[in-house]
Amino acid sequence: MYNARCTISALAPIVHRALYIIHFSLMNPSHAQEEEIRVDESVHEPVDFMTPIKGMTFFDPHIHMTSRTTDDYQAMADAGIVAIIEPAFWLGQPRTGLATFKDYYSSLVGWERFRSSQFGIKHYCTIGLNSREANNEPLAEQVMELLPLFAYKEGVVGIGEIGFDDQTAAEEKFYRAQLELAKEANLPVQIHTPHRNKKEGTERSMAIALEHGLDPGMVIVDHNNEETVKSVLDKGFWAAFTIYPFTKMGNERMVAVVEQYGPERIMVNSAADWGISDPLAIPKTAALMMMRGIPVEHIRQVTYQNAIDAFAQSGQINVADFESPSEIDQSQTFNGNTILRGGQQPRRDSKSIIIN
Ligand SMILES: [Zn+2]
């Protein structure tokens, strides 16, 4: 059963017939997990999603590359992803001291940016204290002291991802403090909305941002679904959607959202991290949109341009950096370190069966 689900999560988005097999409840994203999933053998047939999007370029405004491999970087580059934003997040288990926060933020503006450059992908990040770890108040207080040291660094395009998880008092306290930091630094805010009580958490996040005097045009509300999108757009915020197998939005549903609401202020991301997720979610969704007849210009807006327009308000994005890519030289080093292991040659042809 587990394997069947994995296979479906990878292929269903691009197989029309799968619509009839898997029913995604529009109002309850977790519903698909509980439902009996019948497997149609046709979904096992590989579908070429690269052909419909040939020549297109993509910007993923939410992906946690620290948790991903060089194979992912290569596949992303091959699929047309030219630039990404890596929001500061938690690591799957709570950090126990300030030094690990500092090292993590340093890696987002340092080693990870270098690693990405070795595959021709421009890497930006947002810096923030995530909502889960806001609940360790003594440590969170120290992290708040650290944030301004990173928020003003080159390539930092926002404060994020911040907001609510369990919607506790501590989460609210540090969310508010970071909104003030964003205002002071004149940076966009990237809001993580909670998976539980999403609608309430999203409304509360927006109300607090407005209370602090933030311009909704400087705030990207993430992890939207059909329940939250209308209110987010009506209030003038950017609405980001995470294409995430089973737990958030599947990309069939994403196509329907764009059909219903159009492309204005909507952006798609993968939020790929250390869990089951798909770093190619954006190119696959773009391919599905092509196959479903969404106008190319609308696809470009939701998979590329809107994210740039929103985060370029930081003053940190120069599109020339990824629209006219320079030569990749995998023999470069960062503080003396390289992505190549001792004696390795830079990768040239990933299709070769010979590994040397
Ligand atoms: Zn995230």
Residues whose N, C-alpha, C, O or C-beta is under 5 A from the ligand:
A	BS01	ZN	F89 A271
